[in-house]
Amino acid sequence: MLYCAAMVDRHDASSRLITLLGGTGLGRILAIILDAAGPFALIGAQALYTLEPFLGGNREEWTEFGQMLEDPEGLDRFIKTLRFGKGEER
């Protein structure tokens, strides 16, 4: 598979988010919410872009997360990683 710089950035942002949520136990809860809200992920991405100036942290990371929400394959990989952990996808 050919990866471009944008895909690597999205992977980095999702990896940081997975690492952050992994220790708290919220990863599986977020996976359930994202899986159930699948068709509304695009609306969530647009809301994220709109609220980005008001959210704390790095704006680029919020943008990368929004882009991941818009990509169905990326979102599916993210949900599986949240649910099963890295390297344990089923």
N, C-alpha and C positions, 0 to 999 in steps of 0.2 A: 504494500500500500504506500502511496506517495503522500508524504505529509508536507504541508506548507507551514510557514511561520505562524499563521493564525491558529492552525490546529494545535501546534505545540504550545502556544500561549494558553489556549483553552484547556489543554491537558494539565498545564501547570496550575491554573486557577482551580480546576476541579480537584487536583491532588491536594492542594492546600486546604480546600474546604473539607475534603474527606478526612484529612489528618486532624483538622480542628474538631470535626463532629465525631470522629471515631472514638475519642477518649471520653466523650460525654454521654454516649449512648443515644444521642439524638439522631444518629445516622439512619437507623432503621425506621424511625418515625418519619423522618423527612422522605425516605424512600417510599413509604406507604402513601404519604400525601402526594408526592410527585407522580406516582403511578396512578393513583385515583383521579388526579386532576389532569391527566394526560392531554386531553383535547384543549384544555384551558392554558397550557404551558405558553402558547404564543401571547395570550392576553397577559399572563404573568410577566413575560419578558418585556412587553410594552410598558406595563406598570413599573417594572424595575428601571427601565430607561427614564421614565418620567420622574420617579422619586430619587434617582441617582444623586442629584445635587444635595439632597437632604440626608442621605445615608452617610454614616461615618465610614471611615476606612479609605482604602484606595479606590478611586473611581474606576480605574482600569479593570480591577478585579470584578467589580459589579457589572461592568460592560461585558467582560468575558463570560460571566455567569449567565447574563441575559442572552448572549449568543449561543451558549450551550443549550439553554431552554428552547431556542428556536430550531435547533438541529435535532431531529427525532432520533437519529442513531447515537449521537453524543449523549442525549438525555437518557436513552435506554442503557448505555454503558455506565453512565453515572449512577443510575438507580441500581443496577446490578452490583456495582462496586460498593455502594452504600449498604446494600442488603447482605452481600456475601463476603465482602472484603476483597482486597487486591489478590489477584491470582487464584481466587476460589470461585469464579463464576460458574454457574451451572446451566 
